[in-house]
Amino acid sequence: MTKKERYERVIEYFEQAMPVAETELHYDNPFQLLMAVILSAQCTDKRINEISPALFAAYPTPEVMAVATPEAVLEYVHSVSYPNSKAKHLVGMAKMLVEKFNSIVPDNLDDLTQLPGVGRKTANVIQAVVYNKAAMAVDTHVFRVSNRIGLTINSKTPLATEKELTKYIPDKLIPKAHHWLILHGRYTCTAKKPKCDSCGLKLCCKYYCDLHKVVK
């Protein structure tokens, strides 16, 4: 099977099996999503959704967050991973939004990655989810699933994975494809025990075919 054929089969499967694919983080506006994504680094969406209602209520706008102290914000985020750093990032992010971006969450990689706590992955999530741009955020699920299926071969870094995925996936599908791969990795192609027997992709999956010596 050529790489082009594998991509075609994977895309066809997801379009049928998962026509609606979106973030599982709860939010009502771009600022809330940005806070949630910053907090979600190395933490579960479930945990973020548990603590975010109180955080969002206390800090409804960048202006309110910008004048807070990290210590005050820490009270709302103490149960997430790396809470001290994330509390500082949230306050710093809000201050920069107010001072440099007129309190509007930017729509491009260069501006987003200037914000404290925002790396390429987080910036790509915002671009894709908020602005529907062809930005592929590569988290641990996307990185693992892409390599297992064979969409990427020997990609050693998230950036290499991102470049390969965006080369083969049509731009209009990239925002949704990001969620396809995340959700597939979260619920089917799990890290320790992938559920290959119930996976609709197994016959076009390099991992499964190599493991079971399936010739495709």
N, C-alpha and C positions, 0 to 999 in steps of 0.2 A: 504494500500500500504506500503510495506516495504521500508526502506531507500535505499536499494540496487536497488529496482525496480524504485524508484523515480530518482535516479542518472542515471540509464540506459535510462529512458525516456527523461530526460533533455539533456543528451549527444546526444542521437539520434536526438532530435529536433534541437539542435544547429548545429550539423554536416550537417544537411540538409538545415536549414534556414540561417545559417551564416558560410558557408564553409571557407570564408576568414575573419579573424578577427585580427585586428592589431591596434596598438596605433594610435590615431588621432593627436598626437604631430608630428610636422614636424622636421626632422633632417637628416643630411647626414653622421654622424659618431658617434661613442660611446660617445665622449666628448660632442658633441652637445646634444645628448639625455640626458646625465647626467645633464647638465645645465638645460634643459627644465623640467626634472622631479623634480629637486630641486625647481624650480620656480613654478611648478604646484600645490604644496601643498596648499590646501585651496584656490585654484584659478582655473579658467576654462582653459581647453586646448585651447579654442578659443582665450582667452586673451594672453596666452603664445605664440601662433602662430602669433599673431599680433606684438608682440614686439621682438620675437626671431631673425628675419632676420637681424636687425640692430645690435643686441647683438653679433650674430655669426660672422658678418662681422668685428666688432671691435675687437673681441677676438677669432680668428680662432683656436688657439692652447692653451694648458695648459700653455706653456711658456709665451705667451703674457698675459694671464689672471693673471698669478702668480705675475707679476711685476706691476699690476694695483693696484689702491687704491679702497677700497669700495666706496668712494665718486664718483669716476669716473664711476664705474659700476652702481651705483645708478641712474645715468642719463638715463640708458637704461632700468631699471627695476622699475622705480618709480611708475608705474601704476599697478603693481601686488600687491597681499596681502603681508603684512609684508616686504616691500621692503628693509628696512635698514638691517634687519637680513639676508635676502636672499643675498644681495650684499656682506655682510661679509662672508657668507658661500661659495659663488662662488669663491671668492678670496682665502679663506683658502683651499677649495677643490683643486683648481688648484695648489697651492703651494705644497700641500702634494702629488699630482699626480707627480709633477716634482721631488720633493726631495726624495720620498719614492718608487714610482712605475714606475720610468723611463718614465713618461708621458703617461702611458698606463692605461686605465680604468680597474680595477681589475675584475675578473670573479667569485669571491666568496664572500659570505656573510661577513666573518670575516674582510677581507680587505676593502670591500666597506663601511662597517659601521664605519670604522675608519675615513672616510672622513667627514669633516664638512658639516652639512646639510643633511647627508645621514643616514636615519633610516632604519629599516628593510623593510618597504614597498618600499622605493626607491631602495634599494639594490636588492630586488626581481624583481622589474621591469627591472633593468639592466640585471640581470642574465637571465631572461626569454626572453626579447626582443633582446638583443645583443648576448647572448651566448646560447639561446634556451635550457636553463636548466629548470628542473621541479621545478620552484620557483613560488609560488602563492602570488602575491602582493594583500593585502586586503585593499582597500580604502573604502570610505563610500558607494559607489555603491555595491561593492562586499559583504560587510558586511550586508547591508540591503537586497539585493536580495537573498542571501544565506539563511538568516533567514526566509524571506517571503515564498520562495518556499518550504522550509522544508529540504534543503540540510544540514543545521545545525540547531540544536534544542537547544535553550537556550545558545548559545555561547555568552558570555558576552564581549569578547575581540577580537581584530583582530587576535591575535596569536592563540586563540582557534579556530577561524573560519578557519584560514590557515591550521592548523593541521587536522581538520576534512575534509576539501576539498581535501587535498593532500592524505588523507587516502583512499578516494573513487574514485577519478579521476585518470585514468591511467597516468603515468609519461609523456608519449609522447604527451598527450593532455593538460597538465597543462598550458604551455605557451599560447596556444590558448584559453583555458577555462577562463583564467584571463580576456581576452578581451571580450569573450562571456558575462560574467557576468557584466562587466563594461558597455558595449554598451547596454545591455538589461536594465540595471538600468538607463542609461542616456536617453534612448529614449522610453522605454515601461513601465518598472516597476519603474516609477518615484516616488519620495519621497512622495509628497502630494496627487497626484491623479493618481495612477497606471492605465494604460490603459488595464484593464483586459479583456474587451470585444474583443479587437483585438489581444490578446496575445495567441500564440500557445501553451503556457505551462499551461494554466489555469486548465485543467483537471488533471494535476499532481502537481498543486501548492497547498500547504497546506493552504496558506492564502485565496485563492479563494474558495477552497472546504469547508473550515471552515465557511467562510462568507456566502456562499450560501447553506450550509448544503448538499453538494454533497458527496455521499458515494462512495468512490473509494477503 
